[in-house]
Amino acid sequence: KPKLKKAGLKYKYALRMPSISFDRSPVTSKTENMEINFGVSGGVRDVFVFQNNTKIFYERLAPETKGEKKFKIPLKLDKRTNRITIMVKGSDKERNAISRKFIVYPEGEPSGEEDI
């Protein structure tokens, strides 16, 4: 009886995708100033926060950052509809994560077709 060898794969490195912990539920704000709170984990190198089409926050994390890193970012709402986008990049191009949230500020100015 011939012996069969087990085919196996060896990991070159641990593959872990970045993750974002963030409440994505849309909200309505009665005031123009508020904060968003979120956490990132999983080999994150760069953290970006955009409000509509404007980058409002960037931080490069140290390579030795372990566990979840928490953020508290102040916002000033001036548009009626505010799209908040959090984007994290990992150690290479293929490791990314994106999360979005909409904040409605009724006192803000119309921001385009979505407010008609």
C-alpha positions as CSV (number, residue, x, y, z in Angstrom):
1,K,0.0,0.0,0.0
2,P,1.5,3.4,-1.0
3,K,1.7,6.0,1.7
4,L,0.1,9.4,0.8
5,K,1.7,12.6,2.0
6,K,-0.5,15.2,3.5
7,A,-0.6,18.4,1.4
8,G,-0.3,21.4,3.7
9,L,0.0,25.1,3.6
10,K,2.3,27.1,5.8
11,Y,1.4,30.6,6.8
12,K,4.0,33.2,5.8
13,Y,2.4,35.8,8.1
14,A,-0.8,36.1,10.0
15,L,-3.5,37.7,7.8
16,R,-5.7,40.0,9.7
17,M,-7.9,42.6,8.2
18,P,-8.4,46.0,9.8
19,S,-11.8,46.5,11.5
20,I,-13.8,49.6,12.7
21,S,-16.1,49.5,15.6
22,F,-18.6,52.3,15.0
23,D,-22.3,52.9,15.4
24,R,-23.4,53.5,11.8
25,S,-27.0,54.3,12.6
26,P,-28.2,57.6,11.0
27,V,-28.9,60.3,13.5
28,T,-30.4,63.8,13.7
29,S,-28.5,66.5,15.6
30,K,-30.2,69.5,17.2
31,T,-26.8,71.3,17.6
32,E,-24.0,72.0,15.1
33,N,-21.3,70.6,17.4
34,M,-21.0,67.0,18.2
35,E,-18.5,64.1,18.5
36,I,-18.1,60.8,16.8
37,N,-16.6,57.9,18.7
38,F,-15.1,54.8,17.1
39,G,-12.3,52.2,17.6
40,V,-10.0,50.5,15.2
41,S,-8.1,47.3,15.4
42,G,-6.4,44.6,13.4
43,G,-3.1,45.9,12.0
44,V,-4.2,49.4,11.2
45,R,-1.6,51.8,10.0
46,D,-3.5,54.9,8.8
47,V,-6.8,56.3,10.0
48,F,-8.8,58.9,7.9
49,V,-12.1,60.6,8.7
50,F,-14.0,62.5,6.1
51,Q,-17.0,64.8,6.5
52,N,-18.8,64.9,3.2
53,N,-15.8,65.4,0.8
54,T,-13.4,67.0,3.3
55,K,-10.8,65.2,5.2
56,I,-11.1,66.3,8.9
57,F,-8.8,63.9,10.6
58,Y,-5.7,61.7,9.9
59,E,-3.4,59.8,12.2
60,R,-0.7,57.2,11.4
61,L,-0.5,54.6,14.1
62,A,2.7,53.2,15.5
63,P,3.5,49.7,14.2
64,E,3.6,48.4,17.8
65,T,0.0,49.5,18.4
66,K,-1.9,46.4,19.8
67,G,-5.6,45.9,20.6
68,E,-8.3,48.4,19.9
69,K,-7.4,52.1,19.6
70,K,-10.2,54.5,20.5
71,F,-10.9,57.9,18.9
72,K,-13.1,60.8,19.7
73,I,-13.4,63.3,16.9
74,P,-15.2,66.7,17.2
75,L,-17.5,67.6,14.3
76,K,-19.0,71.0,13.3
77,L,-22.1,70.4,11.2
78,D,-22.8,73.1,8.6
79,K,-24.7,71.1,6.0
80,R,-28.1,69.6,6.3
81,T,-26.9,66.1,5.4
82,N,-23.5,65.1,6.6
83,R,-21.8,61.9,5.4
84,I,-19.1,60.7,7.8
85,T,-16.7,58.2,6.3
86,I,-14.0,56.4,8.4
87,M,-11.4,54.7,6.4
88,V,-8.5,52.6,7.7
89,K,-5.6,51.2,5.8
90,G,-3.5,48.3,6.9
91,S,0.2,47.5,6.3
92,D,-0.4,46.8,2.6
93,K,-2.8,48.0,-0.2
94,E,-5.1,45.0,0.2
95,R,-5.9,45.6,3.8
96,N,-8.6,48.3,4.1
97,A,-11.9,48.9,5.8
98,I,-14.5,51.7,5.4
99,S,-17.5,52.6,7.5
100,R,-20.1,55.4,6.9
101,K,-22.7,57.2,8.9
102,F,-25.2,59.9,8.0
103,I,-25.9,62.8,10.4
104,V,-28.9,65.1,9.6
105,Y,-28.6,68.7,10.9
106,P,-32.0,70.3,10.0
107,E,-30.6,73.9,10.6
108,G,-27.7,73.3,8.1
109,E,-27.6,74.6,4.6
110,P,-28.7,72.3,1.7
111,S,-25.8,70.2,0.5
112,G,-27.1,69.3,-2.9
113,E,-29.7,67.1,-4.6
114,E,-30.2,64.8,-1.6
115,D,-31.7,67.7,0.4
116,I,-34.4,68.8,-2.2
